[in-house]
């Protein structure tokens, strides 16, 4: 996922230094999403020049701080020059096409005169075909990226339609029609000074709105159609408002409802476009999320949202929402890394997930987002979980609880494999889509696949306004708070709890499960205390990482039953942040191949907390020790049955279906310490991004 941070100001007088600082600070907030190679991202910024139509571009390989330094070193750039109206953009790039380099960094231009500039998140799947056509028409490409073909396509269409007085909106509509794949685009042009276009399909894009006065309404109307004919139709339908003063030009009713001042004229206003709200929250909390194929046009303080055609069921407005995120939440505070901070936030984040949803006095669970659909879910033929990565592991962790409490068959699917197999889905299925960001590309495609087949679709996300939260019939927000570190930690435990709460609510009508439900709810109440107690093991875990695991090249993590998901998630954490090979193994499969790996040199972590499968895990321990293995055992602190010859990590005991939440924390801490000791950039693992919005 790349990160864009464009802005548009109208009648807001600011100097160039303030504009540059705003853009680069926004990029630094988004750096966590895009670190492709350690210290090898590429960032670029495009600013309005001193003359009308002039664009200044600065680019730099490395972190955003390197780009800031390069701009500061340019003595010819007048940072004190003020602008009343200004349109600019910045971008930090994760490499999907081409290596991170200056020439591959965004914005990309159509020609040396910078007639069209584009920043792009996502991937254009037909870029090779477009590039071939454009090269045959004489266009010379400067980069290896798929994005550059968008800028050159815009110039080609503009040059071929010069006599038609093409508007910027009509031009970008024509460009978007030719693109296949996933994209969020920001486009500016010297031919349309002070105008900017934002459009998306499959990649997240939001627009923040900042005004001095309170907005009159909390939505913006969508204008369907395009061109002069559409404007005439809009006038006939009352979309244009003629003021009492005949000297005034006609003002769009759509704009006057939201942004105009009391005298009927546009008020000073700033628009911030970004792929993630963390880039703009310090400037405004009023945002609207674009839908797929929306084309947002901003000019002279006016925002208009266009679409090519009216679609059945498509809302005719885009709501302006208020962000609940605080800037303090995305700062590291006293911690060395965001990942460390987020591991330590879990006692609070799990409380936030449960807050207002569980009444611990009467043992009831109420997830408001599911209330209207409970009877439908209870009558379904099966429940299908669809997710990727850590979210997939949270589904695996809660599957047994769903099946036990609801007695509904449950399957857990990796979104990419689910689509590859074209899995049969029926109208009486319930499909639950789990994603921290709510923008995971494969999960969204699977969601649309299930919607087409008539299944009830439920979303579980951490991001209000995300694609999954908007496109599902109902759902649950996990309320874990912003998660900056690429390696998901608190989102995993909050997803786990959210899914357990869903199972509890669905089984509320089953008297036979009343005692089991009470046991789970009682221990959910105690969970924050147990997490704090487990976090207190941090010092011992740091020592274990340094003395036992640091020099190893591989690690096996074994468990079974509820702890299978813990093994998978723990192995993933160690892989993604410390770059150490690790593998989560179902202990019941030990004799079916993995046992061949065991010897005195192979480090093994065995999860052996007490539950109904404890005797079977003891058998796995015996098999490992018989091959001279020396396992590190995660066990309950009061378990006297573990020999003192073993290295142990002793954690509090909790009800079996919640024990995985406690057991994952030592593995999160181990992965963090191994990464730090190996000199890895913990928050920005190489080759990974926070939101995987391309396939």
DRENPAVEX-729229 format. One record per residue (C-alpha): residue number from 1; residue in three letters; x, y, z. Coordinates in steps of 0.02 Angstrom, whole numbers. Example, Ala and Ser with C-alpha at 12.3 -4.5 7.8 and 13.67 -1.06 7.14 Angstrom:
{1,ala,{615,-225,390}},
{2,ser,{684,-53,357}},
% end
This chain:
{1,unk,{0,0,0}},
{2,unk,{72,168,-49}},
{3,unk,{26,325,46}},
{4,unk,{-30,490,-26}},
{5,unk,{-51,656,63}},
{6,unk,{-118,788,-59}},
{7,unk,{-204,948,-5}},
{8,unk,{-305,1090,-82}},
{9,unk,{-327,1260,-2}},
{10,unk,{-449,1398,-53}},
{11,unk,{-449,1573,23}},
{12,unk,{-336,1510,163}},
{13,unk,{-177,1613,160}},
{14,unk,{-26,1508,208}},
{15,unk,{158,1517,165}},
{16,unk,{251,1380,71}},
{17,unk,{340,1320,229}},
{18,unk,{174,1281,312}},
{19,unk,{113,1190,156}},
{20,unk,{272,1085,145}},
{21,unk,{266,1044,331}},
{22,unk,{84,990,317}},
{23,unk,{121,873,172}},
{24,unk,{278,796,244}},
{25,unk,{203,773,417}},
{26,unk,{57,683,335}},
{27,unk,{181,570,244}},
{28,unk,{276,531,403}},
{29,unk,{112,477,484}},
{30,unk,{88,356,339}},
{31,unk,{265,288,330}},
{32,unk,{217,138,434}},
{33,unk,{102,77,294}},
{34,unk,{228,77,155}},
{35,unk,{402,24,208}},
{36,unk,{453,-86,61}},
{37,unk,{638,-106,93}},
{38,unk,{723,-50,251}},
{39,unk,{771,133,224}},
{40,unk,{739,113,38}},
{41,unk,{571,191,5}},
{42,unk,{555,336,-116}},
{43,unk,{460,496,-78}},
{44,unk,{415,644,-188}},
{45,unk,{321,807,-170}},
{46,unk,{241,922,-300}},
{47,unk,{208,1104,-255}},
{48,unk,{135,1252,-348}},
{49,unk,{275,1364,-411}},
{50,unk,{293,1552,-406}},
{51,unk,{210,1576,-577}},
{52,unk,{37,1520,-631}},
{53,unk,{42,1342,-697}},
{54,unk,{218,1308,-632}},
{55,unk,{246,1148,-532}},
{56,unk,{398,1112,-425}},
{57,unk,{443,929,-394}},
{58,unk,{562,862,-262}},
{59,unk,{605,678,-245}},
{60,unk,{715,574,-132}},
{61,unk,{753,391,-98}},
{62,unk,{736,347,86}},
{63,unk,{627,405,228}},
{64,unk,{520,561,226}},
{65,unk,{651,647,334}},
{66,unk,{773,633,189}},
{67,unk,{650,723,74}},
{68,unk,{624,858,204}},
{69,unk,{813,884,215}},
{70,unk,{827,897,25}},
{71,unk,{694,1032,19}},
{72,unk,{775,1128,162}},
{73,unk,{941,1126,68}},
{74,unk,{865,1211,-86}},
{75,unk,{911,1394,-58}},
{76,unk,{817,1448,-215}},
{77,unk,{649,1393,-145}},
{78,unk,{558,1539,-65}},
{79,unk,{477,1461,88}},
{80,unk,{402,1628,141}},
{81,unk,{295,1650,-16}},
{82,unk,{111,1650,29}},
{83,unk,{-34,1574,-67}},
{84,unk,{-219,1608,-53}},
{85,unk,{-261,1457,-160}},
{86,unk,{-143,1310,-174}},
{87,unk,{-148,1130,-236}},
{88,unk,{-7,1010,-197}},
{89,unk,{29,826,-169}},
{90,unk,{156,710,-88}},
{91,unk,{181,523,-89}},
{92,unk,{290,389,-11}},
{93,unk,{303,231,-112}},
{94,unk,{301,45,-83}},
{95,unk,{373,-44,-234}},
{96,unk,{249,-147,-335}},
{97,unk,{323,-104,-505}},
{98,unk,{506,-56,-513}},
{99,unk,{636,-38,-376}},
{100,unk,{623,104,-248}},
{101,unk,{715,246,-333}},
{102,unk,{694,429,-376}},
{103,unk,{634,394,-552}},
{104,unk,{504,269,-490}},
{105,unk,{437,382,-352}},
{106,unk,{271,473,-363}},
{107,unk,{201,593,-422}},
{108,unk,{228,535,-600}},
{109,unk,{218,659,-741}},
{110,unk,{150,654,-917}},
{111,unk,{297,750,-993}},
{112,unk,{444,862,-946}},
{113,unk,{325,1011,-932}},
{114,unk,{227,923,-793}},
{115,unk,{61,947,-884}},
{116,unk,{-18,805,-784}},
{117,unk,{42,739,-616}},
{118,unk,{-24,580,-536}},
{119,unk,{-2,492,-369}},
{120,unk,{-72,317,-362}},
{121,unk,{-103,183,-231}},
{122,unk,{-141,8,-295}},
{123,unk,{-97,-83,-454}},
{124,unk,{-149,-61,-637}},
{125,unk,{-164,-235,-711}},
{126,unk,{-174,-179,-893}},
{127,unk,{-29,-57,-883}},
{128,unk,{78,-156,-1005}},
{129,unk,{-55,-142,-1140}},
{130,unk,{-78,44,-1106}},
{131,unk,{109,73,-1107}},
{132,unk,{130,-18,-1273}},
{133,unk,{-6,88,-1355}},
{134,unk,{64,251,-1285}},
{135,unk,{243,210,-1335}},
{136,unk,{184,178,-1512}},
{137,unk,{110,353,-1510}},
{138,unk,{278,426,-1465}},
{139,unk,{267,443,-1277}},
{140,unk,{433,414,-1187}},
{141,unk,{422,331,-1017}},
{142,unk,{540,384,-877}},
{143,unk,{504,248,-749}},
{144,unk,{465,63,-730}},
{145,unk,{300,93,-640}},
{146,unk,{120,59,-689}},
{147,unk,{72,233,-628}},
{148,unk,{161,330,-763}},
{149,unk,{44,263,-897}},
{150,unk,{-101,353,-808}},
{151,unk,{-18,524,-825}},
{152,unk,{29,494,-1006}},
{153,unk,{-144,427,-1046}},
{154,unk,{-219,587,-975}},
{155,unk,{-105,693,-1086}},
{156,unk,{-144,587,-1239}},
{157,unk,{-332,605,-1213}},
{158,unk,{-314,792,-1177}},
{159,unk,{-209,822,-1334}},
{160,unk,{-330,724,-1441}},
{161,unk,{-479,825,-1377}},
{162,unk,{-403,999,-1371}},
{163,unk,{-539,1076,-1477}},
{164,unk,{-679,1006,-1370}},
{165,unk,{-644,1115,-1216}},
{166,unk,{-637,961,-1106}},
{167,unk,{-667,986,-920}},
{168,unk,{-548,904,-798}},
{169,unk,{-688,794,-731}},
{170,unk,{-736,731,-905}},
{171,unk,{-553,698,-946}},
{172,unk,{-520,594,-789}},
{173,unk,{-682,498,-817}},
{174,unk,{-614,449,-987}},
{175,unk,{-448,399,-908}},
{176,unk,{-531,295,-771}},
{177,unk,{-633,199,-901}},
{178,unk,{-472,133,-977}},
{179,unk,{-395,73,-813}},
{180,unk,{-409,-104,-746}},
{181,unk,{-357,-158,-572}},
{182,unk,{-358,-69,-404}},
{183,unk,{-317,114,-385}},
{184,unk,{-336,271,-284}},
{185,unk,{-282,420,-390}},
{186,unk,{-246,603,-357}},
{187,unk,{-219,705,-515}},
{188,unk,{-174,886,-546}},
{189,unk,{-134,976,-709}},
{190,unk,{-56,1138,-769}},
{191,unk,{-203,1149,-891}},
{192,unk,{-323,1160,-744}},
{193,unk,{-236,1271,-614}},
{194,unk,{-295,1252,-434}},
{195,unk,{-403,1102,-479}},
{196,unk,{-375,926,-414}},
{197,unk,{-462,761,-446}},
{198,unk,{-473,612,-328}},
{199,unk,{-545,445,-383}},
{200,unk,{-536,266,-321}},
{201,unk,{-576,87,-364}},
{202,unk,{-525,-47,-240}},
{203,unk,{-401,59,-140}},
{204,unk,{-449,170,8}},
{205,unk,{-462,358,-14}},
{206,unk,{-538,488,101}},
{207,unk,{-557,677,97}},
{208,unk,{-540,783,254}},
{209,unk,{-632,948,261}},
{210,unk,{-577,1096,367}},
{211,unk,{-679,1256,380}},
{212,unk,{-682,1400,502}},
{213,unk,{-872,1389,517}},
{214,unk,{-978,1238,557}},
{215,unk,{-1038,1140,406}},
{216,unk,{-1221,1165,367}},
{217,unk,{-1252,981,330}},
{218,unk,{-1152,823,358}},
{219,unk,{-1155,754,181}},
{220,unk,{-1110,794,1}},
{221,unk,{-1227,751,-142}},
{222,unk,{-1168,638,-283}},
{223,unk,{-1190,710,-457}},
{224,unk,{-1230,572,-581}},
{225,unk,{-1187,586,-765}},
{226,unk,{-1059,702,-843}},
{227,unk,{-1026,838,-970}},
{228,unk,{-1134,985,-1024}},
{229,unk,{-1287,877,-1043}},
{230,unk,{-1274,822,-864}},
{231,unk,{-1259,1002,-805}},
{232,unk,{-1415,1048,-902}},
{233,unk,{-1507,900,-827}},
{234,unk,{-1446,949,-654}},
{235,unk,{-1518,1122,-679}},
{236,unk,{-1684,1051,-733}},
{237,unk,{-1686,939,-578}},
{238,unk,{-1646,1085,-463}},
{239,unk,{-1464,1041,-436}},
{240,unk,{-1414,1219,-478}},
{241,unk,{-1472,1360,-366}},
{242,unk,{-1502,1536,-434}},
{243,unk,{-1475,1664,-293}},
{244,unk,{-1591,1810,-265}},
{245,unk,{-1455,1926,-331}},
{246,unk,{-1458,1907,-522}},
{247,unk,{-1277,1970,-531}},
{248,unk,{-1217,1811,-448}},
{249,unk,{-1175,1663,-558}},
{250,unk,{-1274,1505,-531}},
{251,unk,{-1212,1410,-379}},
{252,unk,{-1225,1222,-367}},
{253,unk,{-1355,1172,-238}},
{254,unk,{-1250,1020,-196}},
{255,unk,{-1108,1130,-138}},
{256,unk,{-1214,1262,-53}},
{257,unk,{-1291,1131,61}},
{258,unk,{-1125,1087,137}},
{259,unk,{-989,1217,119}},
{260,unk,{-1054,1390,73}},
{261,unk,{-1058,1532,199}},
{262,unk,{-1214,1627,248}},
{263,unk,{-1196,1755,108}},
{264,unk,{-1203,1617,-22}},
{265,unk,{-1020,1625,-69}},
{266,unk,{-885,1493,-42}},
{267,unk,{-802,1508,128}},
{268,unk,{-616,1482,161}},
{269,unk,{-589,1296,158}},
{270,unk,{-452,1164,155}},
{271,unk,{-466,988,86}},
{272,unk,{-346,849,135}},
{273,unk,{-341,688,34}},
{274,unk,{-259,533,107}},
{275,unk,{-261,344,105}},
{276,unk,{-275,337,295}},
{277,unk,{-352,455,424}},
{278,unk,{-193,460,529}},
{279,unk,{-117,578,399}},
{280,unk,{-248,713,425}},
{281,unk,{-319,692,600}},
{282,unk,{-211,832,669}},
{283,unk,{-289,953,544}},
{284,unk,{-472,900,540}},
{285,unk,{-584,763,605}},
{286,unk,{-718,791,473}},
{287,unk,{-694,665,331}},
{288,unk,{-791,581,193}},
{289,unk,{-745,414,117}},
{290,unk,{-755,394,-71}},
{291,unk,{-841,242,-144}},
{292,unk,{-773,141,-290}},
{293,unk,{-786,240,-454}},
{294,unk,{-821,405,-366}},
{295,unk,{-733,552,-448}},
{296,unk,{-710,697,-328}},
{297,unk,{-671,864,-411}},
{298,unk,{-608,1008,-305}},
{299,unk,{-594,1184,-375}},
{300,unk,{-609,1359,-300}},
{301,unk,{-664,1290,-133}},
{302,unk,{-800,1180,-208}},
{303,unk,{-807,991,-191}},
{304,unk,{-913,894,-315}},
{305,unk,{-927,705,-321}},
{306,unk,{-967,633,-492}},
{307,unk,{-1004,460,-558}},
{308,unk,{-1015,396,-735}},
{309,unk,{-1193,333,-715}},
{310,unk,{-1325,303,-583}},
{311,unk,{-1314,126,-514}},
{312,unk,{-1454,29,-430}},
{313,unk,{-1437,38,-242}},
{314,unk,{-1298,169,-248}},
{315,unk,{-1319,304,-117}},
{316,unk,{-1341,480,-186}},
{317,unk,{-1242,559,-43}},
{318,unk,{-1074,538,40}},
{319,unk,{-1083,566,227}},
{320,unk,{-957,678,314}},
{321,unk,{-904,582,469}},
{322,unk,{-813,634,627}},
{323,unk,{-653,539,665}},
{324,unk,{-635,475,842}},
{325,unk,{-447,455,823}},
{326,unk,{-335,569,925}},
{327,unk,{-161,621,867}},
{328,unk,{-90,560,1034}},
{329,unk,{-148,385,989}},
{330,unk,{-30,375,840}},
{331,unk,{123,436,932}},
{332,unk,{247,318,1015}},
{333,unk,{252,408,1181}},
{334,unk,{383,334,1298}},
{335,unk,{400,173,1197}},
{336,unk,{542,136,1077}},
{337,unk,{430,68,939}},
{338,unk,{246,68,893}},
{339,unk,{243,-122,901}},
{340,unk,{304,-118,1081}},
{341,unk,{176,16,1125}},
{342,unk,{35,-84,1047}},
{343,unk,{84,-244,1137}},
{344,unk,{76,-149,1301}},
{345,unk,{-90,-67,1255}},
{346,unk,{-179,-234,1253}},
{347,unk,{-250,-224,1431}},
{348,unk,{-339,-65,1375}},
{349,unk,{-379,-117,1197}},
{350,unk,{-470,-275,1251}},
{351,unk,{-574,-171,1372}},
{352,unk,{-617,-51,1230}},
{353,unk,{-673,-198,1124}},
{354,unk,{-790,-258,1262}},
{355,unk,{-845,-88,1327}},
{356,unk,{-1034,-62,1317}},
{357,unk,{-1057,-233,1240}},
{358,unk,{-1045,-353,1387}},
{359,unk,{-1149,-332,1544}},
{360,unk,{-1045,-430,1668}},
{361,unk,{-1179,-419,1803}},
{362,unk,{-1315,-511,1709}},
{363,unk,{-1200,-604,1588}},
{364,unk,{-1271,-533,1426}},
{365,unk,{-1184,-483,1265}},
{366,unk,{-1256,-353,1148}},
{367,unk,{-1169,-315,983}},
{368,unk,{-1279,-178,912}},
{369,unk,{-1218,-202,734}},
{370,unk,{-1285,-381,731}},
{371,unk,{-1448,-356,824}},
{372,unk,{-1561,-349,671}},
{373,unk,{-1482,-503,592}},
{374,unk,{-1468,-623,739}},
{375,unk,{-1617,-730,689}},
{376,unk,{-1550,-744,511}},
{377,unk,{-1377,-796,571}},
{378,unk,{-1450,-925,691}},
{379,unk,{-1549,-1005,549}},
{380,unk,{-1402,-1015,427}},
{381,unk,{-1335,-1177,354}},
{382,unk,{-1153,-1135,395}},
{383,unk,{-1038,-993,442}},
{384,unk,{-889,-955,330}},
{385,unk,{-746,-849,396}},
{386,unk,{-642,-763,262}},
{387,unk,{-481,-671,305}},
{388,unk,{-294,-656,274}},
{389,unk,{-139,-667,384}},
{390,unk,{-164,-621,567}},
{391,unk,{-351,-597,542}},
{392,unk,{-360,-775,475}},
{393,unk,{-276,-836,634}},
{394,unk,{-404,-747,743}},
{395,unk,{-539,-841,648}},
{396,unk,{-449,-1007,676}},
{397,unk,{-434,-964,861}},
{398,unk,{-622,-936,882}},
{399,unk,{-689,-1071,765}},
{400,unk,{-703,-1206,900}},
{401,unk,{-799,-1086,1014}},
{402,unk,{-921,-1043,874}},
{403,unk,{-953,-1226,838}},
{404,unk,{-971,-1270,1022}},
{405,unk,{-1089,-1130,1070}},
{406,unk,{-1196,-1117,912}},
{407,unk,{-1184,-1295,842}},
{408,unk,{-1174,-1217,669}},
{409,unk,{-1040,-1288,551}},
{410,unk,{-896,-1165,531}},
{411,unk,{-762,-1157,397}},
{412,unk,{-613,-1038,394}},
{413,unk,{-547,-982,224}},
{414,unk,{-394,-887,167}},
{415,unk,{-467,-753,54}},
{416,unk,{-347,-782,-91}},
{417,unk,{-376,-970,-92}},
{418,unk,{-563,-945,-69}},
{419,unk,{-566,-845,-231}},
{420,unk,{-447,-961,-324}},
{421,unk,{-561,-1109,-289}},
{422,unk,{-721,-1012,-326}},
{423,unk,{-791,-1088,-169}},
{424,unk,{-978,-1130,-178}},
{425,unk,{-1079,-1004,-76}},
{426,unk,{-1267,-1012,-50}},
{427,unk,{-1404,-893,4}},
{428,unk,{-1422,-976,174}},
{429,unk,{-1236,-956,214}},
{430,unk,{-1169,-821,329}},
{431,unk,{-997,-756,276}},
{432,unk,{-893,-660,403}},
{433,unk,{-751,-552,334}},
{434,unk,{-614,-505,457}},
{435,unk,{-486,-369,420}},
{436,unk,{-397,-245,532}},
{437,unk,{-395,-109,400}},
{438,unk,{-556,-156,313}},
{439,unk,{-465,-127,149}},
{440,unk,{-378,-294,118}},
{441,unk,{-393,-323,-70}},
{442,unk,{-421,-511,-72}},
{443,unk,{-546,-502,71}},
{444,unk,{-646,-365,-18}},
{445,unk,{-650,-467,-179}},
{446,unk,{-711,-618,-80}},
{447,unk,{-844,-507,0}},
{448,unk,{-909,-452,-169}},
{449,unk,{-906,-632,-230}},
{450,unk,{-1018,-681,-83}},
{451,unk,{-1133,-531,-104}},
{452,unk,{-1165,-583,-285}},
{453,unk,{-1220,-754,-223}},
{454,unk,{-1344,-686,-98}},
{455,unk,{-1257,-734,65}},
{456,unk,{-1275,-628,221}},
{457,unk,{-1108,-538,240}},
{458,unk,{-1040,-481,408}},
{459,unk,{-887,-370,430}},
{460,unk,{-765,-368,576}},
{461,unk,{-643,-222,559}},
{462,unk,{-545,-95,659}},
{463,unk,{-578,49,540}},
{464,unk,{-740,148,535}},
{465,unk,{-787,194,356}},
{466,unk,{-676,61,276}},
{467,unk,{-733,-32,121}},
{468,unk,{-779,-190,216}},
{469,unk,{-877,-94,347}},
{470,unk,{-975,-4,211}},
{471,unk,{-1008,-149,95}},
{472,unk,{-1061,-284,219}},
{473,unk,{-1242,-301,278}},
{474,unk,{-1192,-284,461}},
{475,unk,{-1040,-302,570}},
{476,unk,{-934,-265,722}},
{477,unk,{-798,-134,745}},
{478,unk,{-665,-204,861}},
{479,unk,{-621,-32,931}},
{480,unk,{-439,-76,963}},
{481,unk,{-381,99,918}},
{482,unk,{-255,145,782}},
{483,unk,{-126,10,750}},
{484,unk,{31,84,673}},
{485,unk,{154,-60,679}},
{486,unk,{146,-168,524}},
{487,unk,{149,-327,630}},
{488,unk,{-26,-337,703}},
{489,unk,{-33,-366,892}},
{490,unk,{-177,-282,983}},
{491,unk,{-289,-302,831}},
{492,unk,{-266,-491,843}},
{493,unk,{-323,-501,1024}},
{494,unk,{-467,-380,994}},
{495,unk,{-525,-477,841}},
{496,unk,{-515,-636,944}},
{497,unk,{-626,-559,1079}},
{498,unk,{-748,-485,953}},
{499,unk,{-775,-655,874}},
{500,unk,{-796,-738,1045}},
{501,unk,{-927,-606,1086}},
{502,unk,{-1018,-645,924}},
{503,unk,{-1025,-829,972}},
{504,unk,{-1088,-783,1146}},
{505,unk,{-1226,-673,1076}},
{506,unk,{-1280,-802,947}},
{507,unk,{-1294,-936,1083}},
{508,unk,{-1392,-828,1206}},
{509,unk,{-1553,-926,1169}},
{510,unk,{-1474,-1096,1211}},
{511,unk,{-1509,-1142,1392}},
{512,unk,{-1392,-1292,1382}},
{513,unk,{-1246,-1172,1355}},
{514,unk,{-1289,-1052,1496}},
{515,unk,{-1155,-1115,1616}},
{516,unk,{-1021,-1117,1482}},
{517,unk,{-1067,-941,1428}},
{518,unk,{-1058,-880,1608}},
{519,unk,{-885,-956,1628}},
{520,unk,{-821,-868,1472}},
{521,unk,{-899,-700,1517}},
{522,unk,{-830,-706,1694}},
{523,unk,{-655,-736,1628}},
{524,unk,{-674,-599,1497}},
{525,unk,{-700,-482,1644}},
{526,unk,{-534,-539,1719}},
{527,unk,{-440,-540,1554}},
{528,unk,{-357,-367,1567}},
{529,unk,{-283,-416,1736}},
{530,unk,{-212,-577,1664}},
{531,unk,{-137,-484,1515}},
{532,unk,{-49,-360,1630}},
{533,unk,{19,-506,1730}},
{534,unk,{86,-586,1571}},
{535,unk,{166,-424,1512}},
{536,unk,{266,-424,1674}},
{537,unk,{365,-571,1601}},
{538,unk,{445,-452,1475}},
{539,unk,{616,-448,1559}},
{540,unk,{628,-638,1567}},
{541,unk,{575,-651,1386}},
{542,unk,{709,-527,1333}},
{543,unk,{838,-635,1420}},
{544,unk,{768,-792,1339}},
{545,unk,{776,-711,1167}},
{546,unk,{956,-656,1193}},
{547,unk,{1026,-815,1271}},
{548,unk,{930,-951,1181}},
{549,unk,{849,-895,1018}},
{550,unk,{951,-749,949}},
{551,unk,{1080,-850,852}},
{552,unk,{958,-982,790}},
{553,unk,{904,-988,609}},
{554,unk,{740,-1080,632}},
{555,unk,{607,-1108,764}},
{556,unk,{461,-1229,781}},
{557,unk,{308,-1182,884}},
{558,unk,{191,-1326,929}},
{559,unk,{21,-1342,1009}},
{560,unk,{-150,-1413,975}},
{561,unk,{-334,-1376,996}},
{562,unk,{-364,-1195,1043}},
{563,unk,{-177,-1164,1037}},
{564,unk,{-155,-1210,854}},
{565,unk,{-198,-1031,807}},
{566,unk,{-75,-967,938}},
{567,unk,{64,-1068,856}},
{568,unk,{21,-1001,683}},
{569,unk,{9,-821,742}},
{570,unk,{166,-830,849}},
{571,unk,{266,-903,704}},
{572,unk,{201,-767,589}},
{573,unk,{254,-629,710}},
{574,unk,{430,-699,723}},
{575,unk,{444,-716,534}},
{576,unk,{382,-544,490}},
{577,unk,{477,-437,615}},
{578,unk,{637,-534,654}},
{579,unk,{658,-619,483}},
{580,unk,{694,-783,574}},
{581,unk,{616,-936,495}},
{582,unk,{478,-1002,609}},
{583,unk,{339,-1127,585}},
{584,unk,{179,-1158,682}},
{585,unk,{144,-1345,692}},
{586,unk,{-13,-1435,751}},
{587,unk,{58,-1555,880}},
{588,unk,{-61,-1691,824}},
{589,unk,{31,-1694,657}},
{590,unk,{202,-1716,736}},
{591,unk,{222,-1897,681}},
{592,unk,{166,-1856,504}},
{593,unk,{327,-1770,453}},
{594,unk,{382,-1628,569}},
{595,unk,{460,-1750,694}},
{596,unk,{601,-1777,569}},
{597,unk,{660,-1599,606}},
{598,unk,{681,-1629,793}},
{599,unk,{855,-1648,866}},
{600,unk,{960,-1566,1002}},
{601,unk,{995,-1416,890}},
{602,unk,{817,-1374,836}},
{603,unk,{736,-1244,952}},
{604,unk,{556,-1288,994}},
{605,unk,{423,-1190,1088}},
{606,unk,{284,-1304,1152}},
{607,unk,{120,-1226,1209}},
{608,unk,{60,-1337,1351}},
{609,unk,{-69,-1241,1452}},
{610,unk,{-204,-1341,1539}},
{611,unk,{-360,-1389,1444}},
{612,unk,{-445,-1550,1389}},
{613,unk,{-302,-1588,1269}},
{614,unk,{-164,-1571,1400}},
{615,unk,{-126,-1758,1404}},
{616,unk,{-106,-1762,1215}},
{617,unk,{16,-1616,1222}},
{618,unk,{112,-1711,1356}},
{619,unk,{130,-1851,1229}},
{620,unk,{202,-1727,1103}},
{621,unk,{325,-1668,1237}},
{622,unk,{384,-1846,1263}},
{623,unk,{408,-1869,1076}},
{624,unk,{514,-1712,1067}},
{625,unk,{622,-1754,1218}},
{626,unk,{647,-1933,1156}},
{627,unk,{736,-1856,1003}},
{628,unk,{848,-1753,1120}},
{629,unk,{744,-1596,1092}},
{630,unk,{752,-1463,1227}},
{631,unk,{586,-1372,1212}},
{632,unk,{539,-1206,1290}},
{633,unk,{368,-1236,1369}},
{634,unk,{230,-1107,1385}},
{635,unk,{129,-1173,1531}},
{636,unk,{16,-1112,1671}},
{637,unk,{106,-1036,1820}},
{638,unk,{31,-1161,1944}},
{639,unk,{72,-1316,1839}},
{640,unk,{182,-1423,1952}},
{641,unk,{188,-1564,1826}},
{642,unk,{321,-1483,1717}},
{643,unk,{497,-1542,1759}},
{644,unk,{618,-1409,1818}},
{645,unk,{743,-1464,1685}},
{646,unk,{638,-1375,1553}},
{647,unk,{645,-1189,1516}},
{648,unk,{469,-1126,1549}},
{649,unk,{365,-971,1517}},
{650,unk,{231,-974,1650}},
{651,unk,{69,-880,1614}},
{652,unk,{-96,-860,1709}},
{653,unk,{-231,-990,1680}},
{654,unk,{-397,-937,1606}},
{655,unk,{-544,-1027,1525}},
{656,unk,{-481,-1136,1382}},
{657,unk,{-559,-1039,1237}},
{658,unk,{-478,-876,1297}},
{659,unk,{-309,-949,1346}},
{660,unk,{-242,-910,1171}},
{661,unk,{-256,-724,1207}},
{662,unk,{-139,-744,1355}},
{663,unk,{-22,-866,1267}},
{664,unk,{8,-757,1114}},
{665,unk,{80,-613,1217}},
{666,unk,{247,-699,1260}},
{667,unk,{268,-741,1076}},
{668,unk,{232,-560,1026}},
{669,unk,{363,-501,1151}},
{670,unk,{489,-631,1094}},
{671,unk,{468,-579,912}},
{672,unk,{490,-396,961}},
{673,unk,{650,-428,1060}},
{674,unk,{724,-539,925}},
{675,unk,{692,-403,796}},
{676,unk,{772,-268,904}},
{677,unk,{924,-377,941}},
{678,unk,{945,-416,756}},
{679,unk,{943,-230,715}},
{680,unk,{782,-242,616}},
{681,unk,{669,-90,589}},
{682,unk,{530,-164,697}},
{683,unk,{385,-55,641}},
{684,unk,{431,-65,457}},
{685,unk,{474,-246,410}},
{686,unk,{550,-260,237}},
{687,unk,{434,-302,92}},
{688,unk,{277,-284,199}},
{689,unk,{140,-152,212}},
{690,unk,{6,-121,342}},
{691,unk,{-142,-129,223}},
{692,unk,{-122,-251,80}},
{693,unk,{-232,-166,-47}},
{694,unk,{-155,-248,-200}},
{695,unk,{-163,-431,-245}},
% end
